[in-house]
Amino acid sequence: MHQASGKSLTGFFLALTTAVLWGMLPIALKVVLTELTANTITWVRFLVAAVFVTMVLVNQKALPKFGKLIGKTRSLLLIAVVGLLSNYILYLQGLNLLNAETAQVVIQLAPFLMMLGGIFIFREHMLLWQKIGAAVLVFGLLLFFNDRLFLLLTKVGQDSLGVLLVIVAAITWATYALAQKQLLMHFNSQQIMWFIYVAGAFCFTPFIDISPMAQLSLLQWGLLSFCCLNTIVAYGAFAEALQHWEASKVSAVLAITPLLTIFFANLASWLWPAAPIPQALNGWSVLGAILVVIGSAVTALAPMLKQWRLDRRRLA
């Protein structure tokens, strides 16, 4: 079992870097989506990431060996590839119909669904505090949509379809994450991502439209470049954070991502009037977003809390 290096401060800042980058990402994507299709943006991000990771692995002489892709390993890789590719495109399609804040709050279902997958597939035990955290997360989502919940449930419109797409995106991300967990027995994380990035670049090629790229403004080119770098840097910081800090603590920091998105959306609107208009949140919606964050953090930290209590009992 992997042991963290114990460099807690380094792990915290790396996890915070990931949270900040993921918090800013949907706002940048929202602007780029006004000119480029979801397929084109996803293709560009996968292509840039594939080239970068290829250079890294070649330099390390660590390109994955295709001979390992036999039997169950090949099936797991296919599930991981389809899962993450579907997540990218479904999230973008949902984001195109929603504002950035709503999409980021709903996508918080992803780690919760991954935990459920671990319980039902890997027979992991769900602790009491994880159950409490999950209940708080779901209650927070209901509060967040308090003023739109009836319409979302009874009237199929743009918001309803967008929320549904992001929920399915969360399911596909959890599927990818569970498959990757098993694939780590055969490949390291960079090698797995290399397979996914290369597959994504090839799979989306027939469905792209690069002609609008000629009309992109300097700002839009900058935001598209940011989205590409975000894929590389955020996942790199996330992987490195796990080297220095426990996974539950990293997940707890990442739980603040929706609040960061709400903050950055309002900041962008204040600094740049042409930015997408942030959602006007009432008091219940703000409380709901905070509860989603708390629920995610409690769910992630519950195993560590249990271990801390066991250690105290041994020392008593």
Secondary structure, DSSP 8 states (H G I E B T S, - for coil): -------HHHHHHHHHHHHHHHHHHHHHHHHHTTTS-HHHHHHHHHHHHHHHHHHHHHHHT----GGG--THHHHHHHHHHHHHHHHHHHHHHHHHHS-HHHHHHHTTHHHHHHHHHHHHHS-----HHHHHHHHHHHHHHHHHTTTTHHHHHH--SHHHHHHHHHHHHHHHHHHHHHHHHHHTTTS-HHHHHHHHHHHHHHHHGGG---GGGGG--HHHHHHHHHHHHHHHHHHHHHHHHHHHS-HHHHHHHHTTHHHHHHHHHHHHHHH-TTS-------HHHHHHHHHHHHHHHHHHHHHHHHHHHHHHHHH-
